[in-house]
Amino acid sequence: MNRYEALRRAVPRWFRDEPGGIGILTDPALVRRARRQVTAAGRQPARGFLGSLRARLAVLLRPVPAGVVSANRHLWHLRDPVRFPDGRLGLYDRLLPPPDASPGVVVLPLLGPESDVVLIEHFRHATRTRHWEVVRGFGDPGAGGEENVTRELREEIAAVPTAVVPLGGLHPDTGLLAHRVELYAARVDGFGDPERGEAIDRIRAVPWAEAEAMVADGRITDGFTVAVLYRARLAGLFGKEPGPGTE
């Protein structure tokens, strides 16, 4: 827990409590009780197939560590000892960006006078399948939003933006992720070959009406892509030239 306590002091905003919320425990005795609560939950008598399966899973999950589970340049995995609003103690996992990270970006590339939407077919490790998506990526430390937009367009579809329009922020999964991403539309004159190293198979430019139809019929299921298409529609960008953006 030493690394966890150091992080608590360095980034207090990650550990603030609010009345009626889920409180983060600091007392060592309560932290031990919270860990025991989770471990004890795996020691219930096994009855039937589901009970036996639960017992086997519990063995795989023990012991249950708390604190910083892992950390890399893109995300930190924390397992906080907590008190729930009903008084129960337990552990709660969350993923956070590194303390010095800038927000990630989601970029809707728009091509031509009709604002065709440029989509990439991306194989994703988490789901083990391919998804139609827009361009996106983590923010570089110290970089501004437009810098990150330009870098991601260059890396993923070999394109250069001629205009960038901010479309606001988004928290992609408030139950697990503390990450905030910034949504953008970007005018591009064309695109090159896909970045094979990131498992991008192909690039398509489709009319914006078809992109929306792909959301409606389930061909697009990526939440970032759905969100940025909706924000672009609300901003009135489809069917007209995006103007120059500002940071």
QUIBELZI-V838665 format. One record per pair of residues at least 12 apart in sequence whose ideal C-beta (glycine too) atoms are under 10 Angstrom apart, sorted by the first residue. I is the first residue (numbers start at 1). J is the second residue. Records with the same first field share a line. If there is no record, write none. Layout:
# QUIBELZI-V838665
I: J ; J
This chain:
# QUIBELZI-V838665
1: 28 ; 31 ; 65 ; 66 ; 67 ; 68 ; 81
2: 67 ; 68
3: 67 ; 68 ; 71 ; 76
4: 31 ; 66 ; 67 ; 68 ; 69 ; 78 ; 79 ; 80 ; 81
5: 26 ; 67 ; 68
6: 68
7: 67 ; 68 ; 71 ; 76 ; 78 ; 96 ; 99
8: 24 ; 26 ; 67 ; 80
10: 99
11: 76 ; 96 ; 98 ; 99 ; 100
13: 99 ; 178
14: 76 ; 78 ; 80 ; 94 ; 96 ; 97 ; 99 ; 178
15: 78 ; 80
17: 82 ; 83
19: 85
20: 85
21: 82 ; 83 ; 84 ; 85
22: 80 ; 82 ; 83 ; 84 ; 85 ; 90 ; 92
23: 80 ; 81 ; 82 ; 83 ; 84 ; 85 ; 89
24: 78 ; 80 ; 81 ; 82 ; 83 ; 92
25: 66 ; 80 ; 81 ; 82 ; 83 ; 89 ; 90 ; 91
26: 81
27: 81
28: 81
30: 81 ; 82 ; 83 ; 89
31: 66 ; 67 ; 80 ; 81 ; 82 ; 89 ; 91
32: 66 ; 81 ; 89
33: 81 ; 83 ; 89 ; 90
34: 64 ; 66 ; 80 ; 81 ; 82 ; 83 ; 88 ; 89 ; 90 ; 91 ; 92
35: 63 ; 64 ; 65 ; 66 ; 79 ; 81 ; 89 ; 90 ; 91
36: 64 ; 89
37: 64 ; 81 ; 88 ; 89 ; 90 ; 91
38: 58 ; 61 ; 62 ; 63 ; 64 ; 66 ; 79 ; 81 ; 89 ; 90 ; 91
39: 58 ; 61 ; 62 ; 63 ; 64 ; 91
40: 58
41: 54 ; 58 ; 61 ; 64 ; 90
42: 54 ; 55 ; 56 ; 57 ; 58 ; 59 ; 60 ; 61 ; 62 ; 64
43: 55 ; 58 ; 59 ; 62
44: 58
46: 58
64: 79 ; 90 ; 91
65: 79 ; 91
66: 78 ; 79 ; 80 ; 81 ; 82 ; 91 ; 92 ; 93
67: 79 ; 80 ; 81 ; 91
69: 93 ; 95
70: 95
71: 96 ; 98
72: 98
73: 97 ; 98 ; 100 ; 101 ; 138 ; 140 ; 141
74: 95 ; 97 ; 98 ; 101 ; 104 ; 137 ; 138 ; 139 ; 179
75: 95 ; 96 ; 97 ; 98 ; 101 ; 138 ; 177 ; 178 ; 179
76: 94 ; 95 ; 96 ; 97 ; 98 ; 99 ; 101 ; 178
77: 93 ; 94 ; 95 ; 96
78: 91 ; 92 ; 93 ; 94 ; 95 ; 96 ; 178
79: 91 ; 92 ; 93 ; 94
80: 92 ; 93 ; 94
92: 175 ; 176
93: 176
94: 173 ; 174 ; 175 ; 176 ; 177 ; 178
95: 173 ; 176 ; 177 ; 178 ; 179
96: 177 ; 178 ; 179
97: 138 ; 139 ; 141 ; 177 ; 178 ; 179 ; 180 ; 181
98: 138 ; 141
99: 141
100: 141 ; 142
101: 138 ; 139 ; 140 ; 141 ; 142 ; 143 ; 179
102: 138 ; 139 ; 140 ; 141 ; 142 ; 143 ; 144 ; 145 ; 147 ; 148 ; 180 ; 182
103: 138 ; 139 ; 143 ; 145 ; 148 ; 169 ; 170 ; 179 ; 180 ; 181 ; 182
104: 136 ; 137 ; 138 ; 139 ; 140 ; 145 ; 148 ; 152 ; 170 ; 172 ; 179 ; 180 ; 181 ; 182 ; 224
105: 135 ; 136 ; 137 ; 138 ; 139 ; 140 ; 143 ; 145 ; 146 ; 147 ; 148 ; 149 ; 150 ; 151 ; 152 ; 153 ; 164 ; 166 ; 181 ; 182 ; 183 ; 184 ; 186 ; 224
106: 133 ; 134 ; 135 ; 136 ; 137 ; 149 ; 152 ; 167 ; 170 ; 172 ; 181 ; 182 ; 183 ; 184 ; 185 ; 222 ; 223 ; 224 ; 225 ; 227 ; 228 ; 231
107: 134 ; 135 ; 136 ; 137 ; 145 ; 148 ; 149 ; 150 ; 152 ; 153 ; 156 ; 157 ; 159 ; 161 ; 164 ; 167 ; 182 ; 183 ; 184 ; 185 ; 186 ; 188 ; 224 ; 228
108: 134 ; 135 ; 136 ; 165 ; 167 ; 183 ; 184 ; 185 ; 186 ; 208 ; 211 ; 224 ; 225 ; 227 ; 228 ; 229 ; 231 ; 232 ; 237 ; 242
109: 134 ; 135 ; 149 ; 152 ; 153 ; 156 ; 157 ; 159 ; 161 ; 184 ; 185 ; 186 ; 187 ; 188 ; 190 ; 191 ; 203 ; 205
110: 161 ; 163 ; 165 ; 185 ; 186 ; 187 ; 188 ; 205 ; 208 ; 232 ; 237 ; 238 ; 240 ; 241 ; 242
111: 159 ; 186 ; 187 ; 188 ; 189 ; 190 ; 191 ; 205 ; 206
112: 187 ; 188 ; 189 ; 190 ; 205 ; 207
113: 239 ; 240 ; 241
114: 205 ; 207 ; 208 ; 209 ; 238 ; 239 ; 240
115: 185 ; 187 ; 207 ; 208 ; 211 ; 232 ; 237 ; 238 ; 239 ; 240 ; 241 ; 242
116: 204 ; 205 ; 206 ; 207 ; 208 ; 210 ; 211 ; 238
117: 132 ; 134 ; 185 ; 204 ; 205 ; 206 ; 207 ; 208 ; 209 ; 210 ; 211 ; 212 ; 214 ; 225 ; 228 ; 229 ; 232 ; 238
118: 134 ; 135 ; 153 ; 156 ; 157 ; 159 ; 186 ; 188 ; 190 ; 191 ; 203 ; 204 ; 205 ; 206 ; 211
119: 131 ; 132 ; 133 ; 134 ; 135 ; 157 ; 202 ; 203 ; 204 ; 205 ; 206 ; 210 ; 211 ; 214 ; 219 ; 220 ; 222 ; 225
120: 132 ; 133 ; 134 ; 135 ; 136 ; 156 ; 157 ; 191 ; 194 ; 195 ; 198 ; 200 ; 201 ; 202 ; 203 ; 204 ; 225
121: 133 ; 194 ; 199 ; 200 ; 201 ; 202 ; 203 ; 204
122: 134 ; 135 ; 136 ; 156 ; 194 ; 195 ; 198 ; 199 ; 200 ; 201 ; 202 ; 222
123: 198 ; 199 ; 200 ; 201
124: 199 ; 222
125: 199
127: 221 ; 222
129: 221
130: 199 ; 200 ; 201 ; 202
131: 219 ; 220 ; 221 ; 222 ; 224 ; 225
132: 202 ; 204 ; 206 ; 211 ; 214 ; 215 ; 219 ; 220 ; 221 ; 222 ; 225
133: 156 ; 200 ; 220 ; 221 ; 222 ; 223 ; 224 ; 225 ; 228
134: 152 ; 156 ; 157 ; 183 ; 184 ; 185 ; 186 ; 211 ; 220 ; 222 ; 224 ; 225 ; 226 ; 227 ; 228 ; 229 ; 232
135: 149 ; 152 ; 153 ; 154 ; 155 ; 156 ; 157 ; 159 ; 184 ; 186 ; 188 ; 191 ; 200 ; 203 ; 224 ; 225 ; 228
136: 148 ; 149 ; 152 ; 156 ; 181 ; 183 ; 184 ; 222 ; 224 ; 225 ; 228
137: 149 ; 151 ; 152 ; 153 ; 155 ; 156 ; 181 ; 198
138: 152 ; 179 ; 181
139: 151 ; 152 ; 179 ; 180 ; 181 ; 182
140: 152
144: 182 ; 247
145: 164 ; 166 ; 169 ; 181 ; 182 ; 183 ; 184 ; 245 ; 246 ; 247
146: 161 ; 164 ; 166 ; 182 ; 184 ; 186 ; 245 ; 246 ; 247
147: 247
148: 181 ; 182 ; 184
149: 161 ; 164 ; 165 ; 166 ; 182 ; 184 ; 185 ; 186 ; 245
150: 164 ; 186
152: 184 ; 186
153: 184 ; 186 ; 188 ; 191
154: 192 ; 195
155: 195 ; 197 ; 198 ; 200
156: 191 ; 192 ; 194 ; 195 ; 198 ; 200 ; 203
157: 188 ; 190 ; 191 ; 192 ; 193 ; 194 ; 195 ; 200 ; 203
158: 188 ; 190 ; 191 ; 192 ; 193 ; 194 ; 195 ; 203
159: 186 ; 187 ; 188 ; 189 ; 190 ; 191 ; 192 ; 203
160: 186 ; 188 ; 189 ; 190 ; 191 ; 192
161: 184 ; 185 ; 186 ; 187 ; 188 ; 189 ; 242 ; 245
162: 186 ; 187 ; 188 ; 189 ; 241 ; 242 ; 244
163: 185 ; 186 ; 187 ; 188 ; 241 ; 242 ; 243 ; 244 ; 245
164: 184 ; 185 ; 186 ; 187 ; 242 ; 243 ; 244 ; 245 ; 246 ; 247
165: 183 ; 184 ; 185 ; 186 ; 187 ; 231 ; 232 ; 235 ; 237 ; 242 ; 243 ; 244 ; 245 ; 246
166: 182 ; 183 ; 184 ; 185 ; 231 ; 235 ; 245 ; 246 ; 247
167: 182 ; 183 ; 184 ; 185 ; 227 ; 228 ; 230 ; 231 ; 232 ; 234 ; 235 ; 237 ; 242 ; 245
168: 182 ; 183 ; 184 ; 227 ; 228 ; 231 ; 234 ; 235
169: 181 ; 182 ; 183
170: 182 ; 183 ; 223 ; 224 ; 227 ; 228 ; 231
172: 223 ; 224 ; 227
173: 223
181: 224 ; 227 ; 228
182: 247
183: 224 ; 227 ; 228 ; 229 ; 230 ; 231 ; 232 ; 235
184: 228 ; 231 ; 232 ; 242 ; 245
185: 228 ; 229 ; 231 ; 232 ; 235 ; 237 ; 238 ; 242 ; 245
186: 242 ; 245
187: 237 ; 241 ; 242 ; 243 ; 244 ; 245
188: 205
190: 205
191: 203 ; 204 ; 205
207: 238 ; 239
208: 229 ; 232 ; 233 ; 237 ; 238 ; 239
209: 238 ; 239
211: 225 ; 229 ; 232 ; 238
212: 226 ; 229 ; 230 ; 233 ; 238
214: 226 ; 229
215: 229 ; 230
